[in-house]
Structure formats: C-alpha cells, structure tokens
Amino acid sequence: MSEDQFTKLYKYIEEFRTDVGKRFEEAASDRADIKGALAELSAQVRDYHNEMKFMSHQIDKLRDAILQIAQETGIKLKVEI
C-alpha cells in the first residue's frame, strides 16, 4: 500500500469515526429529551390522578350530604344518587 493510499484510507476512517461519534451524540441527546418528556408526562399523570381521587372524595361527601338532607326533610329524590 502506497503512502498516498494509506493517507486516503486514514482520512476516510477518521471522517467515518467522526460521523459515527456525532450520530451517537445526537442519539444520546434524543434519549435525554425523551426521558425528560416522559418524566414531565409522568408527573402530570400523577397530579391528575391525585386530583381525581380528591374530586371523587368530595363528590362522595356531597352525595352523602344530599341523601342526609333528603332523609331529614322527607324529600323523595327522583334520581338515585
């Protein structure tokens, strides 16, 4: 192999190595972005779930209060709560 061929091969390998390195860095950046988005979405789902539990509890309390008022006043409810 002549020195010129070796130099061309070396340059090609270096360019290839640089290109592969850039692609790995981009992939790592993309994974980090995806991880961040998933963490944010997970937090939003957790918050939503907690809000739904709280609202369900509040609705149960209101239902019990309505039933108690209806019973104590003798009002018959047309809709079953």
N, C-alpha and C positions, 0 to 999 in steps of 0.2 A: 504494500500500500504506500503510495507516494505521500509526501508531506502535505501536498495540496488536498488530496482525498481525505487524509486524516483531519485536516483543518475543517473541511466542509462537514465531515461526519461529526466532529466535536461541536461545531456551531449548531448543527441540526439537533443534536442531543440536548444541548443547553437550551435552545428555544423550546423544545418539547418539554423539558423539565420545568421551565418557567411557566409555560402554558398550563401544565398539569397542576402546578402549585397554585396558580391563580384560580383554577377551577375548584380546587379543594377549599381555598379560602372563601370563594363565593358560596359553595355548598354549606360551609360551616356558618356563614353569615345568614343564609336562608334558614338553616335549622334553628339558629338563635332567634330569628324573627318569628318562626312558627312556635317555638317554645314560649316566647313572650305572649303571643296572641292566645295560645291555649291557657296560659296562666290567667290572663285577663278574663277570658271567657269562663273559666272555672270559677273565678271569684264572682262574676256576675250571676252565674247559675246558683252558687251558694247563697248569695244575697237574695235572689228571687225566691229560692226555696224557703229561706227563713221568713221572708215577708208573707209568703203563702201560709206558712204554719201560724204566724201571728194573726193573719186575717181570718183563718179558719177558727181559731180560738175565739176571736172577737165575735164572729157570726154565731158560734155556739152560745156565747153568753147572751147575745141579743135574742136568739131563739128562745132560750130559757126564760128570759125576762118577759117576752111576749106571751109565752104559754102561762106563766105565773099571773100576769095581769089579766089574761082572758079567764083563767080559772077563778081568780078572786072577784072579778066583776061579773062573772056569769055569762060572759060573751062567748058564743059558739063561733069558732073560726071556720070559715068556708074552705080554707086551704090548709092542708096538713103541713105543718112546718117540721 
